[in-house]
Amino acid sequence: MTAPSGGYRHSEGGSLRRTLGNTVWLTVSSAATRALAYVQFLLAVRAFSDEEVGIYAVCLTCMLFAELLANLGLDRVIIREIARLGHLDARELFANSLLLKITASLVAYGLCLVGFRYIYPDIFEAHRLALACFLAYVPICAVARSFESHFTAIERMAIPALGQLAERLVMLAAALAAWLGWIGFDSFLAVFPLAAVTRAACPGLLFLGGREQGPLTLSRRKTFGLLSEASWMFAVEIVAVAYFRVDIFMLSKMVDLRSTGLYLTAYKIFDFFIAMFSGYLIAIFPAMSRQANRIRPSMLALGSGVVFLCFSLPVILLRQDILRLFKSEYVEAAPVLACLMLALPLVYSNSMLANFAVASAKVRTLCLLALPMLAINVGLNMGLIPVFGILGSAVATLASEILLGLALVLALQPFRRKASVEAEALSDVS
């Protein structure tokens, strides 16, 4: 929770109601979406072999990096600028960002196919067509996320939520079909672009229906301004995904695909509970962007405590029963799940601090912190995985989150009475 500055007291009540309403919408939709993803993954685990689940883990991780490359760090910048300027004044910025993302997403698609061909040649040769279809999700999703950023900035967050829910329903249907034996592993992967089209339909049709007629055009000045501003955010996002997901690649190479599948199962459960507070983090971001806020340490500690008591502790106590829902042999990942859930409250507090950094234009500071933290995380994984296997990767995540929290507090100083907002060169963007 953040403390509003005095200049906004008149609208504080309305802003609070919007934030609460959006938090409820996003939390419920995120929980529903992740629940569907959880069931989808459970069905996929039951439908496919352990090695195929490991291949699926590699595919998902590769797609995450491709999505980041397609996004170019633009989403958060566009949300921030639309929230500050209003969507009418920022519409040219949005048009430029959309065209940039379409171009970048097509490049990312090609790079991913080439990367798969040379890094995982055996997987690529066995599933060539399925991978080409699977990765087509990236450019379609890039367009969908652009529309979602527009509605998030104007705090109509139910629209992106409905699109994402529809996407998950399509993926769940594919997993159910695989479990029933109607489709195979390759067909399951090929369904992902259809899910992305479903996600884009709701926000896309509403955006295009309310938009003034005329072609989208690129402005050189706006484009360079956007890329300059977004480049730091892009670097942060790339490093953040590498920080959280590089362990999948390392496990697939340093251990085996079966162990990678076990780790992914525990990580999926951990990721599901991140959704329990991600809605709140998204809902408060536009308000944080409009106001020069600080973070109350008491509220940050309270939020972390609630996350531990409500989510981490129950899952740690029931970890074997939860993993047994997938397959009996997945109980082997119980220590991994316990370690990851201990990191969950730290992920909440660190995400809140990162949110503050972006909203207060301290993205460069965030980037400079992210790079050494990635190096530490990779170093811990390299040292711990050969000794402890998948548990070593989970311990590396927990240790990294502790160090990251300390670094963010020292660098951002988010608890000061008056948080300074850096005057970055936004004139070229606005």
N, C-alpha and C positions, 0 to 999 in steps of 0.2 A: 504493500500500500504506500502511496506517495502523498506528500503533503502539498496541497495547492498553495500557490503564491497569492498574495493579497489582491492583486489586480483581477483575479478571476472569481472572487467570492460571490458576485451577483449571479453567475451562472453555475455555481458549484452544485446546487441541488439538481439542476437538470442534467449536468454532466455526470453526477453520481448515479442518477437513475438510469441514464443511458449505459453507463459502465456496468452497473449491476445487471441490467437487462441483457446486454451483450455477453456478459460473463455467464449468465444462466444458459443462454442460447448456445454459446460456444462450448461450454462445459458438457452440457447434455449431448450436443451433436458430436463432440470429440469422443465422449464416452461411448456413444452408440457406434460411431465409426470404428473406434479401436476394438470394441466388442465384436463387431462384424469381422474385423481383420483378424482378431484372435480366433474366432470360429473358423474363418477361412484358412488360417494357417494350420489349425488343428486337423481340419479335413485334409489339407495338402500333405501333412506329415503321415496321416493314415493311408493316404492314397498312393504315395510314392515311396521309393526306397530311401534309405538313409543317405546314399550317395547323391540321389536326385535332389533331396532336400539341401544337401551341401551345395550343389550346383545352383539351386534356387537362391541360396544365401549369397553366392557370388554375383548372380545376376542382379539381385536387388541392390547390393552395394554399388555395383557398377552404375546402375540406373540413378542412384542418388548423386553420384559425382557428375553424371551427365546432366541431371536437372540443375545442378548448381552452375555448371558452365553455361547452360541455356539461359539461366536467370541473370547472370552477370552482376548480381548484387543489387538489381534494380528495384525489387519489390518493396523492401523497407524504405528506400529513398523516396519512391513514388508515394507510398502511404504517408510518409512524413510530410512531403510537400503538398499533397492534396489536403491533408488535415490542416496545414498552416494556411494555404492560399485559398482553399475552396475548389471544388471540382471544375467549376467553369473557368477560373483563372489558370488552372493547371492542366487543362485538356490537351494543350499542345505538347506539354511534357509527357502526358500519358501516351499520345499518339506516337511520339518518338520512341518511347520505351517499348511499346508493343512491336514496332518494326524492328528495333534492335534485337529483341528477344526472339522473334521469328527467325532472323538470320543466324543468331548464335545457336539456337536449338538445332537447326539443320546441320551446322558445323559439328556440334556435340554428337549428334546421331552418327555422322560419318566417323568421327574419331573413336567412338565407342566400338563400332564394328571392327575397325582396324586394330584397336587395342586388344579386343577379345581374340582376334585372329593370331596375334603374336604372343600374348601372355598366357592364354589358355587354348592352345591349338587343338588339343584333344576334344575339349568341350565344344569348340567352334565347329569342328568338322562333323561332330555327331549331331549337332542341333543348329545347323547354319540358318535354315529358313525360320525356325522358331525364334532364334535370337534376333533376326532382322525384324520380325513382327513385334517382338517384345520391346525392343528399344525404340520402335516407332511411337511408343507412349511418350517419349521425351518431348518432341516438338509440339504434340497436341496438348500435353499438360502445361507447357510453357505459355501457350495462349490462354488456357483456362486460368492459370495463376495470375496473369495480367488482369483479366476481368475481376478476379477475386480481390486483388489488391485495390481496385477502384472502389468496390462496395465496402471493403474493410475500412478504407480511409474515411468514407462518409458515414461510417458506423451503421451500415445496413448489413450486419454480419450473418443474418439468417440466410441470405442468398448464397454466399459461398458454402455455408454449412449444408444446405440442401444438395448442392452440386456434389460435394464430397461424399455425402451419404449415398447418393445415387451411384457414384463410382464404386463404392464398397459393396453395394448390393450386386452389381454386375460381377465383381471379383468373387464374391461369395457363391454366386450361382455357378461360376466356372469351377470353383473348388468342390462344390457339391456334385457337379457332373463328373469330376475326376474321381471322387470317392465312390460314386455309384458305378464307375467303370465305363461311363459313356464316352469320355475323352481321355487321351493320354497326356503325358508330361508336356510334349511339344505343343499340343493344342491348348493346354492350360496357359502356357506362356504367351501364345498368340492372341489370347483374349484381352490382354492388357490395353492395347490401343482403343478397343471398343469401350472399355471402362473410362479411358481418358476423354473420349468424345462425349460420353454421358455426363462426366464432370463439367465439361465446358458448356454444355447446352443451356443450363439454367442461367448462370450469370452472363453468358455470351448473348443469348437472345434478349435478355432484359437490357443489357448495355446497348446493344445495337438498335433496339427499339426506341430508346430514349435519346439517342445520339443525333446530332445534326447531320444532314446529308453532306456528302463530299468525301473525296479520297483522303486516306492517311498520307501525310507527306513528312519527309525528314528535313529538319532544319539543322544546318551544320553547326550553328552556335549552340542550339539546344542539345544536339547530340554530343558534342564535345563536353558541354557542361554536365550532362547526365553521366557520361562515362567517367569524367574526372571525379564526380561526387560518389558514384557507385563503385569505383575501383577498389576503394578501401573496404567497403561492405562486401564486395565480391571476394576479396582476399580473406576476410574474416569467415565468411560462409564456407569457403573451400577448406580452410584450415579446421573449422569446427567439425565438418563432416569427416574429414580425415582423422581428426582427434577421436571421434566416437566410433568410426567404422573401419579404421585401418586394421583393427584386430581381426576382422573377418578375412581380409586378404592374407594377413600374416599366418593365421591359423591354417588356412587352406594350403599354404605352401610349407609351413614348418611342422604341421601335425598331419592331418588328413581331412578329407571331405566329410567323413562320418562325424568326427569331433566338431567340425565346423557347423554341421547341422544341429548337434546337441547345444552348442553355444548359442546359435541363432535362436533356438527355442527359448532358452532362458532369457535372452536379450529381448525377444518379442514380448514376453510377459513384463519385463522391466519397462519397455517402451510403451506398453499399454497404460501403465500407471503414470507415465509422464503426461499423457493426455488429460489426466484428472486436473492438472493445473495449467496446461498450455492454453486453454480457453481464456482463463483469467489474464494471462500474460499478453495475449493478442488483444483482448478487449480494452486493456488500460493503455495500450501503446499510443493510439491517437491522442488521448488526453495528455499523456506524458510529453508528446511531441509539441503540443500547444503551450505547455507551461514549463517553466524552469523549476523542476522539482528536485527535492532530495528524497532519499529513502529513509524511512524510520527504522532504526535497528531493531526496536521492539517488535514491529510488525513483520520484519524479515525473519526474526527468530521464531515468532509465533507461527508464521506460515510454514517454516521448515519443520517445526515441532508437530504441527497438524499433519503434514505429509508423512512424517515418520509413524505417528500413532495410528493414522487411518489407513495407510497403504503399506508401508514397509513392514511394520511389525506383524500384521496378519499374514502377509505373504510369506515372510520368513518362517512363521510357525507352521504354515500349511504347505510349504514348498514341495514336499514329496508328493502329497496328494494332488497338487496342481499339475505337476509334471507327469504324473501317472495318467492323467487324462489324455495325453498324447500317445505314448507307448510306455510299457513298463520299463524298458531300458533307458528311457529319458530321465528316470530318477537319478541316474549317474550325474546329471547336471545340477542337482540340488545345492551343493556348495557354491556353485557359480551364481545361481539365482539369489542365494542369501547375500553374497558379497555385493551383487549389483543393487539389490534393494537397500542395502546400507548406504549406497551412494545416492539414492533417490532424493533425500532432503537436500543434499549438496547440489544436485542438479537444479532443484527449484531455486535455491538462493543464488546460484551462479547465473541462472537464466534471467532472474530479476535484475541482477547487476548488469548483465549484458544489455538488457532492454533499456536500462537507464543510460548506458553509454551511447547507444544509438540515438535515443530520443534527445539527449543533450549534446549531440554532435561531437562525441568523443570516439568516433569509430577508429581513427588512426591509433589512439591509445589502445583500443581493444585489439587491433591488428598486431601491434607491436608486442602485446602480451601473448597473443594466440600462437605465434610462430615458435617461441621457446617452449610453450606448453606442449605443442605437438611433438617437438623433439624429445621432451621428457617422456611423453606418453609412449612414443615409439621405442625409446631406449628401455623403458620399464617392460614393455611387451617382449622385446628381444632378450632381455635378461631373465624374465619370469616364465615365458612360454616353454622354453626347452626343459625347465626344471619341473614346473607344475602343470603344464598342459593348459587346458581351457580355464582352469582356476587361476592360473597366473595372469591371464588376460583380464579376468574380472578384478583381481587385486590391483592390476595396473590402472584400471578405470577408477577404482575407489581412491587410490593414492593421488592420481592426477586431479580428481575433483577437489580434494583437500587443498592441494597446492594452488590450484586455479582460484579457489575462493580467497585465499590469502593474498594472492597477487592482485586480484580485482579490487579488493578493499584498499590495498595500499596505493594502487595506481589511480583509481577513480575518485577516491575520497567521497563516497556517495552519501555520507551521513552528516556532512557539513550543513549548517543552517542555511547558507545561500550557495547552492551548487552553481558554479560558473558554467555558462554555456559558451563554448568556443565559437568565435565568429568566423566560420569557414566561408570559403568563397562560394556563396550561394547565388550571387548576382548573375553568374553565367547560366545558372539553372532556371532561376525565376524570371 
